[in-house]
Amino acid sequence: MQCHRCNKRLDTVHKKHIIQLNSKIIILENTPFFQCANCCEEFVENKVSKIIEKIEDQIEKTNIRIAIMDYRDF
């Protein structure tokens, strides 16, 4: 896969993704991203984005204010 910005190689990296939903914070560890080897631009696959949306929906319905979760659990 190539970067949409500079047409260089994209590598898969796993990193923390922090989400803020109103007064709630979700720290999602080991989230897969594509990162450009040249310009460091980051991209998320659609399937990853959909999983993140499901996690947001789950947390939004709870009284949890801060959550630390591992993406690999979903």
Backbone bond lengths (Angstrom), bond angles and torsions (degrees), N, CA, C in turn:
res aa  C-N    CA-C-N  psi(-1)  N-CA   C-N-CA  omega(-1)  CA-C   N-CA-C  phi
1 M - - - 1.449 - - 1.524 108.38 -
2 Q 1.333 115.68 146.98 1.463 120.23 -177.84 1.525 111.86 -120.32
3 C 1.312 115.31 152.19 1.454 123.34 179.26 1.536 110.19 -65.01
4 H 1.312 115.56 134.96 1.468 120.61 177.86 1.525 111.56 -73.49
5 R 1.305 115.64 -18.86 1.460 120.83 -176.50 1.534 112.43 -88.05
6 C 1.353 116.84 -46.91 1.471 119.57 -173.64 1.532 113.55 -126.33
7 N 1.324 117.04 1.51 1.467 122.98 178.23 1.524 115.11 65.17
8 K 1.305 117.73 21.38 1.470 121.46 175.96 1.527 109.83 -95.10
9 R 1.311 115.87 175.24 1.467 123.67 -175.53 1.539 111.98 -65.77
10 L 1.336 115.27 141.26 1.457 121.37 173.04 1.523 108.90 -104.80
11 D 1.313 116.02 131.56 1.459 122.11 176.23 1.523 108.83 -106.97
12 T 1.316 116.77 149.41 1.460 120.63 174.70 1.520 108.43 -85.00
13 V 1.316 115.76 128.58 1.469 121.97 176.29 1.528 107.50 -128.38
14 H 1.320 115.97 154.09 1.463 121.70 177.07 1.516 107.41 -118.93
15 K 1.319 116.10 123.46 1.463 119.52 -176.33 1.519 111.11 -147.91
16 K 1.322 116.00 175.74 1.459 121.95 177.87 1.526 109.49 -76.22
17 H 1.326 114.23 138.77 1.457 121.00 175.69 1.520 106.15 -123.08
18 I 1.308 117.51 122.40 1.460 121.51 -176.79 1.528 108.79 -105.25
19 I 1.327 114.65 129.06 1.462 121.91 -178.09 1.520 108.21 -120.43
20 Q 1.320 116.45 133.94 1.455 120.28 174.26 1.521 108.61 -116.03
21 L 1.330 115.57 120.86 1.464 122.90 177.39 1.514 107.75 -116.19
22 N 1.309 116.64 99.65 1.464 121.32 -175.77 1.527 108.71 52.86
23 S 1.333 118.20 -112.98 1.467 120.05 -178.95 1.524 112.69 -96.10
24 K 1.331 117.71 7.42 1.467 121.84 -178.59 1.523 110.57 -103.32
25 I 1.327 114.94 145.74 1.462 120.75 178.12 1.528 108.39 -125.96
26 I 1.323 115.26 131.66 1.463 121.46 176.55 1.526 107.64 -118.83
27 I 1.304 116.62 125.27 1.459 121.96 173.09 1.520 105.70 -105.55
28 L 1.308 115.67 114.17 1.461 121.54 -176.47 1.526 108.35 -108.36
29 E 1.322 115.72 104.22 1.459 121.08 -177.15 1.530 111.30 -81.87
30 N 1.321 115.57 155.87 1.475 123.32 176.24 1.526 113.51 59.50
31 T 1.317 116.60 35.14 1.458 121.49 178.36 1.527 108.66 -79.81
32 P 1.342 117.91 128.19 1.470 119.71 -179.59 1.526 112.33 -78.48
33 F 1.305 114.71 131.96 1.461 123.48 176.21 1.520 107.98 -129.47
34 F 1.304 116.39 156.82 1.454 121.20 164.85 1.514 105.94 -97.68
35 Q 1.324 116.65 131.18 1.456 121.23 179.64 1.517 108.81 -126.29
36 C 1.320 115.78 132.44 1.453 121.20 -179.52 1.528 110.26 -69.46
37 A 1.315 115.82 132.37 1.463 121.21 179.00 1.525 111.42 -70.33
38 N 1.335 117.06 -17.58 1.457 121.14 -177.11 1.535 112.57 -100.93
39 C 1.326 117.62 -58.38 1.473 120.41 -172.31 1.530 113.58 -102.72
40 C 1.348 117.46 -2.88 1.470 124.39 178.05 1.532 113.88 67.41
41 E 1.315 118.02 11.15 1.469 121.31 173.97 1.529 108.02 -60.30
42 E 1.341 116.45 143.23 1.458 120.54 -178.85 1.519 111.14 -115.64
43 F 1.324 114.80 144.66 1.451 121.86 179.47 1.519 108.41 -135.03
44 V 1.324 115.82 148.42 1.462 121.75 176.86 1.526 107.55 -117.81
45 E 1.325 116.45 135.69 1.459 120.73 176.11 1.529 109.99 -67.18
46 N 1.315 116.11 154.22 1.463 120.79 179.41 1.517 111.81 -58.86
47 K 1.338 117.73 -40.85 1.467 119.59 -178.69 1.530 111.22 -65.17
48 V 1.328 117.34 -34.55 1.469 121.25 176.89 1.527 109.42 -68.53
49 S 1.305 116.33 -42.39 1.463 121.61 178.81 1.529 111.12 -60.17
50 K 1.319 117.47 -40.61 1.470 121.39 179.42 1.528 111.24 -66.47
51 I 1.322 117.25 -38.16 1.464 120.60 177.31 1.524 110.22 -66.21
52 I 1.319 116.83 -41.04 1.470 120.73 177.35 1.527 110.14 -61.30
53 E 1.326 117.72 -41.81 1.466 121.22 177.92 1.532 111.29 -61.51
54 K 1.335 117.54 -40.27 1.467 120.94 178.14 1.528 110.90 -63.87
55 I 1.334 115.91 -41.24 1.469 120.51 177.94 1.528 109.75 -62.48
56 E 1.320 116.69 -43.58 1.468 120.85 178.16 1.524 110.75 -59.51
57 D 1.320 117.21 -44.37 1.465 121.39 179.34 1.523 111.15 -61.26
58 Q 1.329 116.83 -41.77 1.468 120.96 179.62 1.524 111.11 -63.12
59 I 1.316 116.32 -46.91 1.468 120.46 -177.07 1.529 110.76 -69.38
60 E 1.317 116.92 -35.27 1.467 120.82 -178.45 1.529 111.72 -61.82
61 K 1.336 116.78 -28.63 1.464 121.49 -178.33 1.527 113.06 -86.48
62 T 1.321 117.97 1.08 1.466 121.21 -177.51 1.529 110.51 -110.05
63 N 1.320 115.30 174.67 1.464 121.52 175.16 1.519 111.78 -92.45
64 I 1.321 117.05 6.09 1.462 121.65 -179.77 1.522 109.18 -67.95
65 R 1.325 116.17 133.18 1.466 120.22 179.40 1.521 111.74 -101.50
66 I 1.344 116.20 -33.36 1.464 121.28 177.45 1.524 107.90 -133.46
67 A 1.330 115.82 128.73 1.464 120.15 179.35 1.515 109.31 -131.57
68 I 1.318 115.55 134.94 1.464 121.73 172.45 1.527 105.87 -115.36
69 M 1.339 115.23 117.36 1.451 120.09 -174.41 1.522 109.16 -130.59
70 D 1.329 115.33 161.96 1.447 121.15 177.52 1.528 108.04 -109.64
71 Y 1.311 117.16 123.52 1.457 122.50 -178.82 1.530 111.23 -55.35
72 R 1.329 117.03 -34.33 1.464 121.56 -177.37 1.521 113.08 -63.94
73 D 1.337 117.41 -14.51 1.464 121.08 179.00 1.527 112.46 -81.75
74 F 1.318 117.43 -2.88 1.478 120.28 -176.07 1.497 112.35 -113.43
